[in-house]
Amino acid sequence: MSLLRASILVIDDDVDVLTAIRLLLKTEVQEVVTEKNPVNITSLITSRPFDVVLLDMNFKASVNTGNEGLYWLKQIKELKPETAVIMITAYGDIDLAVRSLKEGASDFIVKPWHNEKLLATISDTIREKSHKKSKVSKEVQDAKKSSSIIGKSDVMLEIFSKINKIAPTDANILILGENGTGKDLVAKAIHEKSLRSKQPFVRVDVGALTETLFESELFGHKKGAFTDAKEDRTGRFEAANGGTLFLDEIGNISLQQQSKLLTVLQNRQITRLGSNEQIPIDIRLICATNLPLNELANESLFRKDLIYRINTVEIIVPPLRKRKDDILLLTDYFTNIYSAKYFKTNILLSPSAMQKLVRYHFPGNVRELQYIIERVIIMCEGNVIEPDELIFSPIESSHSTDTPEITETKLSALEKSTILKVIDKNSGNISKAAKELGLTRTALYRRINKYEN
């Protein structure tokens, strides 16, 4: 994208700064929107796209800590991670500006600026953003071709890259991740990009198989092998011959089952129950489990020699709370699917509804988000979904709050959580937050600095 087609949002409480930037940019870009009050940032960036946001570090003349600017930077990156933000700072606050880069800012400019430098910074930021967007678009398109994996976050781009590298090989893959993260989609994507893509993809939930069904289901049986064996049955290994066998919930099988599985993988042949004939098998094996690898490596639960056999390469699928950049992308995806399914048109989420989703921690992961969106599409009466219409899954009752999980129990962690909630409640207004907490503004800033350093 060229500078002439760019849409720029400038946020600064100094009217002179807003005027100067607007006059400079009005002939250089397609659109310049200026805003004096940072409280309006949320509604502005969720109601329309901006290519670049110019954001002041400080919004009060008497305060020079930059914490308000950093707070609003985090809000922007949380709601619209793809938005490029350039911080505006005074010369004495360069350390804070550098810190803002770690928080997700694309660049910073120092007051007073040289017009050529400001234009060059905006131009470079747009160029870099366009390059990254092109890369993300390609990865997302590849993902959509691969069993509807949706994601543009850094962790998902790494997974897409790993899939592209390992898919053409016959390496055995172990996929790790919590329930509901989409491990089965990753397995299907690997198969679809592999040299075996024209051959069968066979999925088995081995964790649900009883000891008596395990061998029959995987290896097959001959008629009369046991009481209910009324005809010959082909096992899943044979069914997947030439293609890919996906064993889901591998961490739940018993040591005895593991031993039988290991023998087959070592010998690359199976024997049907009730038969002595050895049948060669040619499969690509993908396994998945919701157990962490260190827990799986407990030899009282799982054989290490089997782990090595199934785990040439591992892929860890992150929980949704660790890929927040993807929440709104997935929301759009599910909204389109269920709007079409239930014959509803032009369904949109309000900015505050989007904010509610982004701030929720999704213990049920993508599966829970899918449930939430399907439900709200069915129940909604208007075209705009408001926050109170989003009902989080009662199945996750132990986590049924839309506030982040507190994983630490130390007093300092509780204090930090309380401060962040009150600041958020007051839309970043430090004075109001300090008053509600019973602190002076200076004391609140000291605590913020303590937790952010």
NUBA-945638 format. One record per residue: x, y, z of N, C-alpha, C in turn; residue number from 1. Coordinates in pm, whole numbers. Atoms other than C-alpha are relative to their C-alpha. Layout:
# NUBA-945638
X|Y|Z|X|Y|Z|X|Y|Z|NUM
...
This chain:
# NUBA-945638
84|-119|0|0|0|0|87|125|0|1
-74|-126|3|123|350|-85|-51|93|108|2
37|-98|-101|116|642|155|-128|73|-40|3
117|-76|48|-148|814|-63|-132|-70|28|4
124|75|-23|-400|536|8|-21|-31|148|5
2|35|-142|-339|524|383|-105|79|78|6
92|-64|-95|-587|600|660|71|8|134|7
-80|-24|-121|-424|755|968|-88|54|111|8
66|-52|-121|-560|805|1321|105|62|90|9
-95|-71|-88|-381|1062|1541|-69|28|133|10
60|-19|-132|-447|1067|1917|98|76|88|11
-86|-86|-83|-301|1350|2126|-89|104|66|12
85|-99|-68|-451|1582|2387|44|143|-28|13
-48|-133|38|-252|1874|2242|-60|37|-136|14
68|-40|124|-471|2050|1983|99|49|-105|15
-100|-51|96|-166|2215|1826|69|-115|-73|16
-62|118|63|-7|1875|1765|-94|-61|-103|17
98|56|92|-327|1744|1607|-12|85|-127|18
11|-90|115|-353|2049|1383|122|-11|-91|19
-125|6|78|13|2032|1275|7|-129|-82|20
-8|128|72|-6|1663|1183|-108|-8|-107|21
107|3|99|-340|1702|1007|38|83|-124|22
-40|-84|112|-206|1987|792|113|-64|-81|23
-111|65|69|110|1791|712|-48|-118|-84|24
38|126|65|-69|1470|617|-115|12|-98|25
123|-4|78|-383|1594|445|24|-12|-150|26
-31|15|142|-211|1608|104|85|-124|-28|27
-91|115|16|6|1300|167|-71|-134|12|28
71|126|-22|-250|1037|273|-146|17|-42|29
139|-4|42|-605|945|185|-90|63|106|30
88|-46|-107|-754|1027|525|77|18|130|31
-57|-24|-133|-650|1175|860|-115|23|97|32
99|-17|-106|-870|1135|1168|74|38|127|33
-66|-42|-123|-770|1322|1484|-95|-15|118|34
80|20|-120|-888|1257|1838|79|51|121|35
-66|-59|-117|-810|1449|2157|-14|-91|123|36
29|80|-120|-965|1207|2410|31|-148|-25|37
-37|140|24|-799|861|2430|-111|-100|36|38
109|89|-38|-1115|715|2586|-80|-45|-123|39
75|33|123|-1264|717|2234|76|-94|-93|40
-81|88|86|-989|493|2096|-75|-128|-34|41
65|129|20|-1188|172|2144|-106|6|-109|42
108|-10|99|-1491|287|1947|54|35|-138|43
-57|-40|128|-1275|443|1674|61|-118|-75|44
-74|106|72|-1054|142|1598|-84|-124|-27|45
85|116|26|-1334|-115|1620|-110|31|-102|46
105|-38|94|-1573|81|1399|51|8|-143|47
-57|-13|134|-1331|114|1104|148|-32|4|48
-143|33|0|-981|10|996|87|124|-20|49
-103|-102|21|-679|240|1025|131|-70|-33|50
-129|60|36|-346|163|861|105|30|105|51
-98|-41|-102|-147|355|1122|-70|86|105|52
46|-87|-110|-226|506|1463|122|72|55|53
-102|-80|-67|-9|791|1591|-52|28|140|54
51|-4|-137|-40|776|1970|98|71|92|55
-85|-75|-94|93|1023|2228|34|-89|120|56
-42|75|-118|287|882|2524|-67|53|127|57
56|-62|-120|133|1127|2775|-121|83|-36|58
121|-74|27|-211|1277|2797|-30|107|104|59
17|-106|-98|-168|1508|3094|133|74|13|60
-124|-79|-3|84|1793|3105|80|-23|127|61
-70|16|-129|165|1722|3471|56|-140|19|62
-44|138|-14|236|1354|3411|93|-36|-115|63
-97|32|104|545|1235|3223|53|-142|12|64
-46|138|-14|558|864|3295|-24|-83|-126|65
31|75|120|411|750|2964|-91|-118|22|66
80|119|-27|196|493|3138|-136|2|-69|67
129|-6|69|-126|618|2985|17|-38|-146|68
-27|38|139|24|590|2638|21|-149|-14|69
-25|144|4|146|237|2711|-129|-77|24|70
128|66|-25|-195|146|2851|-84|-4|-128|71
82|-4|120|-371|260|2533|63|-77|-115|72
-67|85|99|-110|92|2317|-43|-146|18|73
41|139|-28|-195|-238|2488|-145|-23|-39|74
140|15|37|-567|-176|2436|-16|-13|-151|75
7|6|147|-516|-115|2064|48|-135|-51|76
-57|126|48|-296|-421|2018|-85|-120|42|77
87|108|-44|-543|-633|2215|-122|-13|-90|78
120|1|82|-844|-532|2007|29|-15|-148|79
-36|4|142|-672|-486|1670|150|-25|-13|80
-144|30|-1|-335|-665|1678|72|38|-128|81
-65|-31|128|-271|-593|1310|24|150|-20|82
-15|-144|15|-289|-214|1363|142|44|35|83
-134|-53|-25|49|-40|1334|-13|127|84|84
6|-114|-91|108|209|1618|137|67|7|85
-123|-81|-15|370|487|1614|-20|92|119|86
11|-81|-121|428|649|1951|59|140|-22|87
-50|-138|3|471|1028|1984|54|32|138|88
-60|-19|-131|711|1117|2263|92|122|2|89
-97|-109|-18|920|1400|2403|140|-59|8|90
-139|47|3|1300|1376|2385|38|-72|130|91
-38|58|-128|1328|1299|2756|-64|-134|29|92
72|125|-25|1097|998|2725|40|-111|-98|93
-42|99|100|1297|799|2471|7|-140|59|94
-4|133|-63|1350|516|2720|-138|-65|2|95
137|52|1|973|483|2750|-42|-39|-141|96
35|30|139|940|493|2373|61|-133|-42|97
-65|128|30|1189|208|2342|-77|-114|66|98
79|100|-70|988|19|2600|-130|-29|-75|99
125|19|74|677|74|2387|20|-95|-118|100
-28|92|110|847|-117|2103|-14|-144|46|101
13|134|-56|860|-421|2329|-147|-35|23|102
143|23|-25|487|-375|2395|-80|-12|-129|103
70|19|127|405|-390|2024|-6|119|-91|104
-3|-116|89|458|-39|1886|91|-27|-119|105
-82|20|120|597|-28|1531|121|92|-1|106
-110|-99|1|812|284|1583|-40|115|92|107
36|-119|-75|824|618|1761|64|122|-66|108
-56|-126|47|882|983|1671|15|93|120|109
-31|-88|-113|1026|1252|1897|-43|142|-32|110
38|-142|13|875|1598|1948|119|88|39|111
61|-38|129|953|1836|1790|60|-82|-113|112
-47|87|107|979|1627|1474|32|80|-126|113
-20|-53|135|1109|1699|1126|-105|-64|-89|114
109|50|82|828|1666|876|43|-116|-90|115
-48|107|89|1039|1456|639|18|-130|77|116
-21|118|-83|1128|1219|922|-133|-66|36|117
132|54|-35|763|1182|1026|-62|-73|-119|118
56|63|120|652|1108|670|73|-130|-33|119
-79|120|28|937|859|624|-35|-112|97|120
34|100|-102|847|681|949|-136|-63|-30|121
133|53|34|481|649|850|7|-88|-124|122
-14|74|126|576|534|499|66|-136|23|123
-71|126|-30|820|271|631|-90|-97|76|124
91|84|-80|561|145|880|-106|-64|-88|125
102|52|91|297|107|609|60|-107|-91|126
-66|97|88|545|-72|381|25|-131|73|127
-27|120|-79|647|-313|657|-129|-75|31|128
129|61|-30|284|-374|750|-55|-72|-122|129
50|61|123|191|-446|388|74|-129|-30|130
-81|120|23|477|-695|359|-45|-113|93|131
43|100|-98|370|-873|677|-141|-49|-31|132
137|36|32|4|-865|573|-5|-97|-117|133
-7|88|115|93|-1026|242|41|-141|41|134
-46|130|-49|278|-1304|423|-110|-70|80|135
108|57|-82|-6|-1353|671|-113|-49|-89|136
108|37|90|-262|-1358|389|29|-133|-68|137
-39|125|66|-71|-1634|212|-13|-118|96|138
6|107|-99|-41|-1837|531|-144|-34|35|139
141|24|-34|-410|-1790|612|-71|-73|-113|140
60|70|114|-511|-1894|259|42|-145|-4|141
-49|137|-7|-290|-2201|290|-75|-77|109|142
67|65|-112|-453|-2273|623|-144|-36|-36|143
139|25|37|-805|-2245|479|-9|-120|-94|144
-2|117|87|-707|-2502|220|30|-126|80|145
-40|114|-81|-591|-2725|503|-96|-19|117|146
97|37|-104|-904|-2830|693|-43|118|86|147
54|-117|-69|-1007|-2476|791|77|38|126|148
-78|-55|-111|-722|-2396|1028|2|151|-18|149
8|-145|9|-770|-2027|1103|98|60|100|150
-92|-64|-92|-496|-1811|1249|97|92|-71|151
-101|-92|53|-265|-1518|1190|98|42|109|152
-92|-31|-110|-91|-1498|1530|136|-61|-29|153
-136|49|22|282|-1558|1546|11|-150|26|154
-10|144|-34|237|-1898|1714|-65|-86|-108|155
65|78|105|-2|-2013|1442|80|4|-129|156
-85|-7|119|225|-1888|1164|117|-98|11|157
-108|97|-22|501|-2098|1318|-50|-142|-25|158
57|133|23|271|-2401|1312|-21|-24|-150|159
17|14|145|181|-2338|946|134|-30|-67|160
-133|20|57|551|-2316|866|50|-142|27|161
-44|135|-35|623|-2640|1050|-77|-106|-80|162
81|93|80|335|-2816|871|56|-10|-142|163
-52|-1|137|476|-2709|534|132|-77|-10|164
-130|67|2|818|-2849|629|-14|-152|17|165
5|142|-35|712|-3184|772|-98|-81|-83|166
104|73|72|410|-3271|558|55|-89|-112|167
-47|84|111|606|-3397|252|83|-121|45|168
-78|113|-50|807|-3635|473|-94|-108|52|169
80|106|-62|691|-3963|626|27|-8|151|170
-32|-1|-143|805|-3862|976|-126|-16|84|171
111|13|-95|580|-3968|1264|-13|127|81|172
26|-129|-64|419|-3666|1428|-80|-19|127|173
77|-4|-124|301|-3611|1785|-52|142|19|174
63|-131|-17|53|-3324|1828|-47|13|145|175
32|-24|-140|22|-3182|2179|-88|124|13|176
83|-118|-22|-239|-2941|2310|-123|-33|83|177
119|17|-81|-539|-2889|2534|-118|-43|-86|178
122|34|71|-882|-3018|2442|-60|124|-65|179
68|-111|68|-1058|-2799|2187|91|94|-75|180
-93|-92|69|-745|-2644|2034|10|-27|-150|181
-3|28|142|-781|-2813|1695|110|-94|-43|182
-107|95|34|-527|-3095|1705|-39|-86|-121|183
45|83|113|-739|-3298|1462|12|75|-132|184
-15|-79|122|-734|-3011|1211|145|6|-46|185
-143|-1|34|-355|-2996|1229|38|-134|-64|186
-28|133|57|-339|-3372|1165|-51|-10|-144|187
58|6|135|-571|-3339|864|79|89|-97|188
-79|-90|85|-366|-3045|730|131|-65|-42|189
-126|70|33|-45|-3250|748|-27|-104|-109|190
33|101|100|-213|-3530|553|-28|64|-136|191
39|-62|126|-357|-3295|289|117|62|-74|192
-119|-56|63|-15|-3142|225|108|-105|-26|193
-100|106|13|164|-3477|222|-7|-66|-138|194
-1|75|125|256|-3704|-67|-106|-111|2|195
105|102|-14|-17|-3938|65|-140|60|-6|196
127|-73|-9|-296|-3681|26|-113|-66|-80|197
104|67|80|-479|-3891|-239|-43|-133|63|198
27|127|-68|-479|-4191|-4|-85|26|126|199
92|-19|-114|-703|-4252|304|63|75|118|200
-33|-59|-131|-693|-4041|620|-96|-64|99|201
84|77|-92|-819|-4262|902|26|47|143|202
-12|-50|-137|-888|-4122|1250|-59|-102|97|203
48|91|-104|-922|-4337|1562|18|67|136|204
-11|-48|-138|-1000|-4215|1913|39|-120|87|205
-45|121|-70|-787|-4481|2079|-27|7|150|206
28|-14|-143|-854|-4339|2425|-136|-53|39|207
135|47|-27|-1215|-4452|2392|-15|-151|-19|208
7|144|26|-1130|-4814|2302|27|-81|126|209
-24|90|-113|-1163|-5083|2567|110|-99|-37|210
-106|99|25|-897|-5351|2605|-45|-103|-104|211
47|104|91|-1115|-5601|2417|-20|52|-142|212
23|-57|132|-1194|-5364|2129|127|49|-68|213
-120|-65|51|-843|-5222|2090|59|-75|-120|214
-64|78|106|-692|-5506|1883|-93|-17|-120|215
95|20|108|-1007|-5571|1682|-15|125|-85|216
20|-127|70|-1051|-5203|1594|122|38|-82|217
-123|-43|69|-688|-5138|1502|52|-104|-99|218
-66|102|81|-573|-5470|1361|-98|-89|-78|219
100|80|68|-900|-5632|1248|-15|-138|61|220
18|136|-51|-1029|-5984|1311|-58|-90|-109|221
58|100|88|-1128|-6303|1135|-135|-47|57|222
129|53|-43|-1478|-6448|1149|21|-113|101|223
-10|102|-104|-1516|-6656|1467|112|22|98|224
-112|-26|-91|-1219|-6496|1644|-49|17|144|225
63|-11|-132|-1452|-6419|1937|-150|-6|-20|226
143|29|4|-1822|-6453|2020|-76|81|-104|227
77|-86|91|-1953|-6153|1822|66|21|-136|228
-70|-16|128|-1707|-6189|1531|-69|-84|-107|229
82|76|94|-1966|-6293|1271|50|10|-144|230
-59|-12|133|-1760|-6184|971|139|59|12|231
-133|-59|-1|-1408|-6078|877|-12|152|10|232
1|-146|-12|-1326|-5719|969|139|54|-28|233
-127|-68|29|-1053|-5494|829|26|102|110|234
-36|-95|-104|-871|-5298|1102|39|136|-56|235
-30|-137|43|-787|-4930|1091|138|11|-64|236
-132|-3|63|-421|-4997|1009|-11|-39|-148|237
17|42|140|-524|-5183|693|-78|105|-79|238
83|-100|68|-787|-4921|609|82|122|-39|239
-84|-118|27|-519|-4651|624|120|-32|-87|240
-119|42|75|-268|-4848|416|24|92|-121|241
-35|-95|106|-87|-4611|181|-26|144|37|242
35|-135|-41|-225|-4311|365|48|34|140|243
-35|-51|-132|-227|-4157|712|-93|-58|106|244
79|46|-115|-341|-4308|1042|18|99|114|245
-3|-98|-108|-432|-4054|1310|-58|-62|127|246
43|57|-128|-446|-4194|1664|-17|112|101|247
30|-111|-92|-618|-3937|1883|-5|-51|144|248
-3|30|-144|-583|-3928|2264|87|-123|30|249
-94|111|-18|-285|-4165|2251|46|-12|145|250
-47|3|-139|-197|-4069|2609|-90|-77|94|251
96|68|-88|-501|-4253|2744|2|-152|-11|252
2|145|16|-414|-4606|2633|88|-66|107|253
-68|73|-108|-291|-4869|2879|139|-46|-44|254
-134|50|32|63|-5007|2899|-7|-125|-87|255
15|120|81|-60|-5335|2754|-32|36|-146|256
34|-46|134|-213|-5155|2456|122|65|-67|257
-121|-63|53|107|-4954|2416|97|-104|-53|258
-91|107|40|309|-5275|2396|-41|-58|-136|259
50|54|127|88|-5410|2116|21|98|-114|260
-18|-103|102|104|-5082|1927|147|12|-39|261
-143|-11|27|482|-5063|1960|48|-114|-89|262
-39|116|81|522|-5414|1816|-37|20|-146|263
46|-24|138|319|-5318|1508|86|107|-67|264
-78|-109|59|514|-4996|1454|143|-43|-29|265
-136|49|23|848|-5174|1486|5|-95|-119|266
-3|103|104|759|-5461|1253|-67|43|-130|267
73|-51|115|540|-5259|1015|-91|-107|-61|268
95|100|45|293|-5546|995|-98|-29|112|269
104|32|-99|-28|-5649|1169|-48|-143|-18|270
61|133|5|-195|-5978|1250|-142|12|51|271
140|-9|-43|-573|-5993|1261|-27|-101|112|272
42|94|-104|-732|-6152|1567|-59|-125|-65|273
51|125|54|-801|-6517|1497|75|-47|-123|274
-78|38|118|-535|-6537|1226|148|0|36|275
-146|1|-16|-164|-6613|1204|69|72|-116|276
-58|-66|118|-115|-6430|874|47|141|35|277
-56|-134|-22|111|-6125|897|-21|86|-125|278
35|-88|113|-6|-5837|678|86|126|7|279
-83|-122|0|246|-5564|581|-88|125|-5|280
73|-127|5|127|-5208|641|95|114|-32|281
-77|-119|39|247|-4881|493|-83|123|35|282
78|-116|-44|110|-4586|690|93|110|50|283
-66|-113|-65|217|-4241|799|-77|21|131|284
66|-6|-130|144|-4215|1173|3|139|59|285
12|-127|-75|17|-3902|1348|-77|-33|128|286
67|22|-129|-74|-3914|1717|-26|135|67|287
32|-122|-74|-228|-3655|1947|-38|-34|143|288
38|17|-140|-277|-3611|2320|-15|136|65|289
12|-123|-77|-389|-3346|2565|94|3|120|290
-97|4|-110|-117|-3452|2808|127|75|-39|291
-130|-61|30|201|-3240|2831|106|-109|-15|292
-100|101|31|511|-3420|2707|70|-52|125|293
-69|47|-122|677|-3430|3051|-87|-96|80|294
91|92|-69|367|-3600|3192|-10|-132|-76|295
4|120|84|356|-3840|2900|126|-85|19|296
-129|69|-15|721|-3928|2968|13|-77|131|297
1|77|-124|630|-4080|3306|-14|-148|-35|298
-3|139|47|725|-4446|3247|-102|-89|70|299
105|80|-65|465|-4569|3493|-132|15|-76|300
121|-24|78|205|-4429|3250|19|-27|-148|301
-21|10|144|366|-4440|2909|143|-44|-29|302
-131|54|34|654|-4630|2752|82|102|-77|303
-86|-97|67|945|-4409|2654|38|-46|-140|304
-37|48|133|1038|-4633|2362|-112|25|-100|305
111|-32|89|689|-4576|2221|-4|150|-30|306
-4|-145|22|721|-4199|2270|99|32|-112|307
-99|-26|104|1039|-4200|2061|-48|-47|-136|308
49|56|126|866|-4413|1798|-104|91|-65|309
110|-80|56|565|-4180|1757|35|148|-11|310
-31|-143|-14|747|-3850|1813|129|38|-70|311
-114|-50|76|995|-3783|1534|1|152|4|312
18|-146|-10|859|-3427|1530|-126|24|82|313
119|-35|-78|618|-3267|1777|-50|138|-39|314
64|-130|23|374|-2983|1721|-84|30|122|315
78|-41|-117|235|-2796|2019|-103|104|-44|316
107|-92|39|-102|-2635|1945|-37|84|123|317
21|-83|-119|-144|-2336|2181|-147|15|34|318
139|-31|-38|-461|-2268|2382|-39|136|-56|319
49|-124|60|-677|-1985|2251|42|122|80|320
-38|-115|-83|-585|-1762|2546|143|47|-29|321
-137|-38|35|-226|-1763|2416|14|39|-147|322
-1|-47|139|-324|-1667|2062|-117|97|-19|323
112|-94|-1|-556|-1373|2130|-15|74|-132|324
8|-65|130|-467|-1223|1791|-100|-70|-92|325
87|79|88|-684|-1498|1639|-146|0|41|326
137|12|-52|-998|-1455|1850|-102|66|-93|327
96|-70|85|-1169|-1195|1629|-2|-60|-141|328
-4|67|130|-1053|-1372|1311|-88|-125|2|329
83|120|-16|-1211|-1696|1435|-147|37|19|330
137|-47|-21|-1518|-1503|1547|-67|32|-133|331
55|-31|134|-1569|-1368|1193|-28|-128|-78|332
14|127|72|-1518|-1717|1053|-126|-75|44|333
118|72|-51|-1779|-1878|1280|-129|79|-22|334
118|-83|25|-2017|-1583|1241|-52|-20|-142|335
39|22|140|-2016|-1628|863|-61|-138|-20|336
50|138|15|-2065|-2004|890|-142|-13|55|337
129|23|-65|-2357|-1991|1134|-107|99|-47|338
98|-91|61|-2521|-1685|977|-60|-65|-123|339
50|69|120|-2544|-1882|653|-85|-122|38|340
71|122|-41|-2654|-2200|832|-141|30|51|341
130|-31|-60|-2939|-2028|1018|-71|114|-73|342
68|-94|89|-3037|-1793|730|-12|140|60|343
-2|-137|-53|-2936|-1468|898|107|79|-75|344
-92|-81|81|-2763|-1181|721|48|122|76|345
-58|-124|-54|-2539|-888|811|11|1|152|346
-17|7|-145|-2473|-1009|1166|139|54|36|347
-125|-60|-44|-2204|-799|1337|7|1|152|348
-19|-17|-143|-2056|-781|1686|33|146|28|349
-32|-138|-39|-2050|-443|1857|143|6|53|350
-137|-12|-54|-1708|-306|1965|13|-54|142|351
-8|48|-138|-1787|-383|2329|-16|-153|7|352
13|146|5|-1891|-739|2239|132|-63|-43|353
-132|49|43|-1562|-789|2055|100|9|114|354
-91|-19|-113|-1378|-653|2356|-24|-108|107|355
33|103|-99|-1561|-898|2584|60|-135|-41|356
-58|125|48|-1450|-1190|2367|151|-2|14|357
-147|-6|-5|-1088|-1075|2347|51|-14|142|358
-47|2|-139|-1066|-1043|2725|-34|-130|72|359
36|129|-62|-1218|-1383|2799|114|-99|-22|360
-117|89|5|-970|-1664|2866|-28|-135|-66|361
36|118|77|-1156|-1949|2686|62|-130|51|362
-49|129|-48|-1089|-2256|2901|-35|-115|-95|363
39|102|96|-1271|-2456|2631|60|20|-138|364
-75|-27|122|-1048|-2307|2358|-90|29|-120|365
73|-35|122|-1165|-2277|1995|-138|-65|-1|366
128|69|-6|-1440|-2531|2054|-103|81|79|367
92|-82|-80|-1590|-2306|2322|-42|125|-76|368
34|-119|80|-1570|-1998|2096|-103|-36|-107|369
94|45|102|-1749|-2193|1824|-140|-17|59|370
127|19|-69|-2022|-2289|2071|-66|135|31|371
53|-132|-37|-2061|-1927|2188|-60|71|-121|372
47|-72|118|-2094|-1788|1836|-122|-68|-61|373
118|68|55|-2336|-2056|1715|-124|33|84|374
113|-28|-88|-2557|-1997|2019|-52|142|-21|375
44|-140|9|-2560|-1618|1984|-64|28|-136|376
60|-18|132|-2637|-1639|1611|-143|-53|1|377
135|59|-9|-2936|-1864|1684|-94|92|79|378
87|-73|-93|-3068|-1645|1967|-17|148|-33|379
6|-145|20|-2998|-1293|1837|-123|39|-82|380
118|-50|70|-3292|-1085|1715|34|115|-93|381
-41|-109|87|-3111|-787|1566|125|-37|-78|382
-120|24|80|-2810|-749|1339|129|27|75|383
-119|-34|-78|-2571|-617|1605|-4|-74|134|384
-7|78|-124|-2466|-850|1887|66|82|108|385
-51|-76|-112|-2416|-679|2222|62|-95|104|386
-72|85|-97|-2199|-805|2515|-90|-92|82|387
85|82|-86|-2492|-929|2725|-61|-119|-74|388
50|113|77|-2592|-1163|2441|102|-113|-9|389
-105|101|5|-2259|-1347|2458|2|-78|132|390
7|84|-119|-2307|-1633|2703|113|-101|-5|391
-111|93|-2|-1993|-1821|2798|-48|-138|46|392
46|138|-17|-2020|-2198|2812|-16|-39|147|393
20|47|-139|-2176|-2333|3136|78|-128|27|394
-81|121|-18|-1973|-2650|3074|130|33|71|395
-124|-45|-64|-1669|-2449|3182|-32|79|126|396
54|-74|-115|-1845|-2350|3507|107|46|96|397
-104|-38|-95|-1526|-2340|3709|81|117|-49|398
-74|-114|56|-1395|-2072|3474|-96|99|-63|399
103|-73|69|-1718|-1889|3394|3|150|23|400
-13|-145|-11|-1586|-1538|3439|75|51|-120|401
-71|-53|116|-1467|-1311|3163|122|79|40|402
-125|-61|-43|-1169|-1194|3365|111|-101|-10|403
-110|94|16|-822|-1343|3319|18|-88|122|404
-28|91|-109|-725|-1644|3527|112|56|88|405
-108|-35|-91|-518|-1569|3837|74|-128|31|406
-73|124|-15|-254|-1837|3826|102|6|112|407
-92|-11|-112|-40|-1701|4105|-80|31|125|408
72|-24|-124|-139|-1680|4469|69|103|88|409
-70|-98|-81|112|-1426|4593|-81|128|9|410
72|-124|-22|-24|-1103|4734|27|101|-111|411
-35|-97|105|164|-899|4471|-77|-29|-129|412
73|37|121|-7|-1094|4190|-146|42|12|413
139|-41|-22|-349|-1028|4344|-14|152|-10|414
4|-146|7|-268|-659|4382|8|46|-144|415
-16|-37|141|-153|-638|4020|-129|-23|-77|416
124|32|70|-469|-810|3897|-109|101|32|417
101|-97|-42|-690|-574|4099|22|135|-65|418
-33|-130|61|-510|-264|3971|-36|1|-148|419
28|5|143|-537|-373|3608|-151|-1|-28|420
145|4|20|-909|-449|3645|-63|138|21|421
58|-131|-30|-983|-109|3800|37|101|-108|422
-41|-90|110|-779|76|3533|-84|-27|-123|423
80|39|116|-962|-118|3264|-144|46|17|424
138|-42|-29|-1298|-47|3432|-19|149|-26|425
7|-145|18|-1219|325|3417|59|45|-133|426
-45|-30|138|-1108|307|3052|134|71|-6|427
-135|-55|2|-749|395|3133|15|134|70|428
-8|-127|-70|-833|707|3333|68|-25|135|429
-81|28|-119|-558|696|3596|-55|70|124|430
53|-75|-115|-715|963|3818|-120|-71|62|431
119|70|-51|-1048|778|3846|38|-134|61|432
-43|130|-53|-873|444|3894|64|16|137|433
-67|-25|-128|-655|586|4172|-101|32|110|434
103|-37|-99|-960|734|4346|-77|-123|45|435
75|121|-35|-1147|403|4332|83|-94|86|436
-89|87|-77|-844|219|4471|41|59|134|437
-39|-66|-125|-799|472|4750|147|37|2|438
-142|-36|12|-452|571|4623|12|139|-60|439
-29|-122|74|-296|893|4509|42|-40|-141|440
-40|27|139|-223|919|4136|145|-43|-8|441
-143|33|-1|151|911|4208|24|-140|53|442
-16|133|-59|118|601|4426|-44|-108|-99|443
46|98|99|-78|423|4152|104|-17|-110|444
-103|9|104|187|506|3893|121|-80|49|445
-113|77|-55|457|367|4127|-28|-149|-8|446
36|142|5|270|38|4146|0|-53|-144|447
1|41|141|218|25|3768|143|-21|-49|448
-141|13|40|589|87|3713|64|-125|58|449
-58|118|-65|675|-188|3961|-36|-127|-75|450
45|123|65|468|-447|3776|40|-7|-146|451
-33|1|142|568|-340|3424|149|-10|-24|452
-145|8|18|945|-339|3485|47|-143|16|453
